[in-house]
């Protein structure tokens, strides 16, 4: 039983949630004047452990992958109880979310809904290339930023925050299908027409080439309006990141032995973004 519990924790993919998917949530702190830090960090755990972690485990139950997936090279076998617990911890998180406010809870619930639409065989948006982009873009993209904004004490959500949230989603989606390239055989065998299955490696490369600069431009514009220094730094860093990642992405051939390198690059890029945002938070909070 202890081994099964450990396997379930592995399927939460917490390193993936904290270091790859947390950028949008953390970014929101830069758009709030007086941040409620205790509430912000407590809800960080709620969002990234109970919501994102629970949804990731829920997806793993239905996928039953045996080969490499995002954040796991060799996913352990799941048990029936893990499916129930993955749902249960999300609802626990929803109850916790309601203590922040009804608007925070609604956005949290919307993410839960899109995660369900993405994974469940009833809807299985994961197997529909464009719907999968919508599900991931909303659940872990726009909503990640909006949840961070409200948890930090920001209110109300205006068109400006909506635009920044869209920028977060576009950057996230630009690299989202990259790991799918190494799951095409398993996905196709299940009948899932994922983005990588439907559009192939060239489609994945083109998606990155288009969405990353558009999303980065939106975020750079938003940060520039908040702080000239942070805005210029962000734009400069993202230009360099785009150039470096483009070289790497366009060299991909989709071979299995590329998977470790792909995950390392994806992790390094996302982790660097998280570190950059944390540095900006420190600069804005303690220096300015």
N, C-alpha and C positions, 0 to 999 in steps of 0.2 A: 504493500500500500504506500509505503514511504517513497518507493521508486516511482509509482504512478503520480504521486503528488509533485515530485520533482519534475517529472515529464510534463505535467500540466503547467507548472511555473515556466518551464522552458518554452511551452507553446504561447505563453503570454508575450514572449519576445520583448522583454522589458528594455533590453539594450537598444532594440529597434525603436521602441516608443520614445525613450528618453533622448537618444542621440540623433535620430533621423526624423521623427515626426513631431518633435517638440518646437521646432523653429517658429512656426506660425503662432503658437500660443505665447511663447516668450516675446516675440516681436511686439505683441499687443501692449506690453508694458511701456514701450516707448511712445505710445499714443495716449497715455493717461497722465495727467498732471500730477495728482497726488495718489500714488499707488497704495492700495491696501495690501501690504506685502504678506502678512500672515494668511489672509484669505486667498491671495494669489497662489502661494505655494501649496497650500492645502488642496486647493482645487486642481492644481497641477497634477498631484497624485491621483485625484479622483478621475480626471480626464485621461491620463496616460496609463494608469494601471487598471482601473475598473472599466472604463469605457473602451479605450483603444485596445488594452490588453485582453479584455473579455471578448471583444469583437474579433480579434485576431484568433483567439482560441476557438471561437464559434465557427469561424471560417475554416480553420484547420480540420474541424470535425467533419465538415461536409466535403472538403477536398480530399482528405485521406492521402496526401502526397507522401511519396516514398523517396523522391528525388529532391534536389535543391529547391528551396523556396526563399523568398525574401527574408534574410536574417538567419536562416537555418540551412545548413548544408545537408544534414541528415535528420529530418524531423522524426521524433519518437512516435510510436503508435499511440493513438488516443483511445480512451475508454468511454463507455456510454455516460458515466457520471460527469465526465469533463464537459460534455455538451450542456448538461443541466446547470452546472456551476458557472460556465461561461455566460449563460443567460442571467443567472441569479446575481452575479456580481455587477452586471450592467444595471439591473434594476435597483440594487443597493446604491449604486452611484447616482441613479436618477433621484432617489429619495434624498440623498445628500445634496444633490444639485438644487433641489427645491428650497433648501435652507438659504440659498443665495438670493433667490427670487424666481418668480414665475417665468420671466423672459429667459433666464439662464437655463431653467429646467426644460423649457420648450425647445431651445436650440440643442440641448443635450439629447432630448427625446428624438428630435429629427435625425441626429447622427445615428442613434440606435436604429431608427427605421431604415435609413439608407444602408447601414451595415447588414440588416436583415435582408433587404432587397438584393444586396450584392451577393450574399452567400447562400441563402435558403434555396433549396430546389424548387420551391413554390414559384419564386420569381427568377432567381439565378441571373441577376444582371451582370455578374462576373462573366458569364458566357455570351454577353452581347457587348461588342467592343465600345460603342458610343455610350450606352447606358452605364457601363462600368466606369467610364471616365466621369460621368455625372455623379455616380454614387461615391466614388473616392474623392472627387473634387469638393463635394459638399461636406461629407462626413469628416474627413481629415484635413481638408483644405480651408474653405471659408469658415466652417464652424469652429475649427481649432482657434483661429484668430478671434472670432467673435466671443467664444467662451473665455479666452484669455483677457479680452477687453473688459467684459463684464466682471470677471473675477477680480481684476485689478481695481475695480471701482469705477470704471468708465460708464457713462450714461449721458444721453441716449445714444443709440446706434444710428448714425446718419448716413447719407449717401457716401461721404468720405470714407467712413469705416467699411462700408460695403465694398467700395472700390479696392481698398487695401486687402480685404479678405479675398477678393477675386484674384488679385496679384499673387497672394500666397498659394491659392489653388492652382494657378497656372504654372508656377515654379515647381510645385509638388508633382503635378501631372506630367511635366516634361520628362521626369526621370522615373515615373511610376512603372511604365511597361518594360523597363530595361531588364529586370529580373525575370519577367515573363518569358523572355527569349529562351531561357533554359528549362522552361516547363511546357513547351509547346506540345511535346509528344503526349505527356500525361493529360494536359488540358484537352487536346484534340480527341484523345481516347475516351474522355468523359463526355464529349460532345460540346465542350465549352469553346465558343468562338471568342477567345480573349482578343485584346487589341493586337498582341504579338502574333497570334494564330491567324487572325483575319488580314492584317496588313503587312505581316512579315517584318524582318529586320530593317528593311528600308523605311517602312512606315514608322517604326520606333525611332529611327534616327531623324526623320523629318519632323516628327512630333516634338522632339527635343529642340531641334533647330528653330522651330517657330515659337513654341510656348515659353521657353526659358527667357529669351530676351524681352518678350512682351510683359511677362510677369515681373521680371526684374525692373523694367522701366517704370511700371506702376508703383512698385515698392520704393524705388529710388525717388520718384516724384513725391510720394507721401512722406518719406523720411526727410527729404530736402525742406519740405514745408514745416516740419517739426524742428529741425536743426540743420543749418547749412553744413556744418562740419560732418555730422553723421551721414547726411545725404550724399555729400561728395565722396566720402569714404566708401559708402555702400556701392555707389555707382562704379567707382574705380575698381573695387574688389570684385564686383560681379562681371565686369568686362574681362578681367583676367581669368575669372572662373569659367566664363563662357568659352573663352579661347582654349583653355586647357581641357575642359570637358569635351569640347567639340572634337579635338584631335583624338581623344580616347574613344568617344562614341562612334565616330565614323570609321575607326579601325576595327570595330567589333565584327567578328565573323559568325558568332553564335555557337562556337564550339564549346563542349562541356568543360574543357580545361581552362576556359576563360572565366568560369563562374567565380572562383576565389578572388581573382583580380577585380572583376566587376563589383563584387560586394565590398571589397576594400576601398575602391575608388568612390563608390556610392556612399559608404560610411564616412570616408574622409571628407568628402564634399559637404555632406549634411552636418557632420560634427563640426567642421570648420565654420559653417554658417551659424550653428548654435553658439559656438564660442565667440564669434563676432558679435552676435546679438547680446550675449551676456556682457561682453566688454563695453558695448554701447550703453547698456543699462547701467553699468557701473559708472561710466563717464557721465551720463545724464543725471544720475542720482547723487553721486558723491562729489563730482567736480563742478558741474553747472549749478 
